Amino acid sequence: MILAHHDTIVATATPPGRGGVAIVRVSGPKSPEIAAVIIGSDLPAARRATLARFLDSAGEPIDVGLALFFAAPHSYTGEHVVEFHGHGGPVITECLVRRALELGARRARPGEFTQRAFLNDKVNLAQAEAVADLIDAGSREAARAAMRSLQGEFSAMVLGLVDAVTELRAWVEAAIDFPEEEIDFLADRELGSRLAGVGEHFAAVERSARQGRLLREGMTVVIAGRPNAGKSSLLNRLAGYDAAIVTEIPGTTRDIVRERIDIDGMPLHVLDTAGLREAPDVVEAEGIRRATVEMARADRVLFIIDTVDDPDARAFTEERARLPADVPVTIVLNKIDLATGIPMSDTVSGPPRVAISARTGAGLDVLRAHLRDCMGYQVADAGTVSARARHLDALARARRHVDAAEVQLRERRAGELVAEELRHAQVALGEITGTVTSDDLLGRIFASFCIGK
């Protein structure tokens, strides 16, 4: 649902809690008059920080700080915007928000300031999403990629594709308008060559977008295996501290233990789970059930083998039925510091194998590189932009329509069908930047933003 933006909204734009400074932001047509009442004087000059007292309804000071006015359309939202920069206490900021509510504003919904920026053509949809990605960035590489998208680099890539598809469509429709020339025109090798060129352009944009999605979302890995195989020890080694309890007592881990680590800028979400066995009690059985659920959601399962007790990895064969059939598995041969003669992945058929010691850290670099390679992740470079799953889906659909257009041209010489496929490709690409977007999609996108942004 697209929200009405003729009213005035208010929210705290800084994180909740105590801090040195907090910002209360007001956007909408009533912003200037609300600000004038709160500071008890004329509105400050646009874009000039003015020291002021912030007054309540009785004229008593709530706080003292800086007031800034941004006149439409030269503001973040494209509307009149006022910001009150005061001391960072939750009581103070709530008093300021309540005063703005008394004067005719309403509380902003999540992401509503950025949504108004989109609706007022200050940013396109991909740039608006990059705002949230920049805030949520978990690494320097992810922050840089989000900044590139916010500055319009990803949008420029997509618009380049739109221009190429539009030019092709115009060329084909020109042939349809002149039927006496259509057969020769559609048989022209240049048209086929241009379609192939657009396909290569799609591949380049998709590569950058896939890397951007990995920077943003990363990879989810579930550590599974028999009790005491070293699952929790591996989690602790990857996390760099004792995130999970490690004992020699089987079944110590009952619930899911989650950690987020970083591999060359790619976030890795690692889940330690209960050991797979016939559970001796109800609590452990529930832990094993939860482990099974998480394995089905994962990008990859790391099945840990105790190479001292199980050098032939029989546990994997015996537990294979519990593992989801559609989730790839890597067998991790643990405790190599205590065992010899471990079969490696290049000599044994079946799932790939990596040999490590969770106790000493041996083989951990190989495991990290293996996980990075499994996702096709490369170290972020200057061309990597922030992207989301919906962007990749739209790019894939657009590319399928371009491929279908090429088939129609090659096999049928059907100009109308070629043009229709190219039109569908344009629509799919328009979903990325927001030129073609449903109200429901907008609602879902901006609902994921924080309040005040």
HELIX and SHEET records of a PDB file:
HELIX    1   1 SER A   31  ILE A   39  1                                   9    
HELIX    2   2 PRO A   90  GLU A  102  1                                  13    
HELIX    3   3 GLU A  112  LEU A  119  1                                   8    
HELIX    4   4 LEU A  125  ASP A  136  1                                  12    
HELIX    5   5 ARG A  140  LEU A  150  1                                  11    
HELIX    6   6 GLU A  153  ASP A  177  1                                  25    
HELIX    7   7 PRO A  179  LEU A  186  1                                   8    
HELIX    8   8 ARG A  189  GLU A  217  1                                  29    
HELIX    9   9 LYS A  231  ALA A  239  1                                   9    
HELIX   10  10 VAL A  282  ARG A  297  1                                  16    
HELIX   11  11 ARG A  314  GLU A  319  1                                   6    
HELIX   12  12 ARG A  320  ARG A  322  5                                   3    
HELIX   13  13 LEU A  364  CYS A  374  1                                  11    
HELIX   14  14 ALA A  389  GLU A  411  1                                  23    
HELIX   15  15 GLY A  415  THR A  433  1                                  19    
HELIX   16  16 ASP A  439  ALA A  447  1                                   9    
SHEET    1   A 6 THR A  50  LEU A  55  0                                        
SHEET    2   A 6 PRO A  61  PHE A  70 -1                                        
SHEET    3   A 6 VAL A  81  GLY A  88 -1                                        
SHEET    4   A 6 GLY A  19  SER A  27 -1                                        
SHEET    5   A 6 ILE A   9  THR A  12 -1                                        
SHEET    6   A 6 ARG A 106  ARG A 107  1                                        
SHEET    1   B 6 VAL A 257  ILE A 263  0                                        
SHEET    2   B 6 MET A 266  ASP A 272 -1                                        
SHEET    3   B 6 MET A 219  GLY A 225  1                                        
SHEET    4   B 6 ARG A 300  ASP A 306  1                                        
SHEET    5   B 6 VAL A 329  ASN A 334  1                                        
SHEET    6   B 6 ARG A 353  ALA A 355  1                                        
END                                                                             
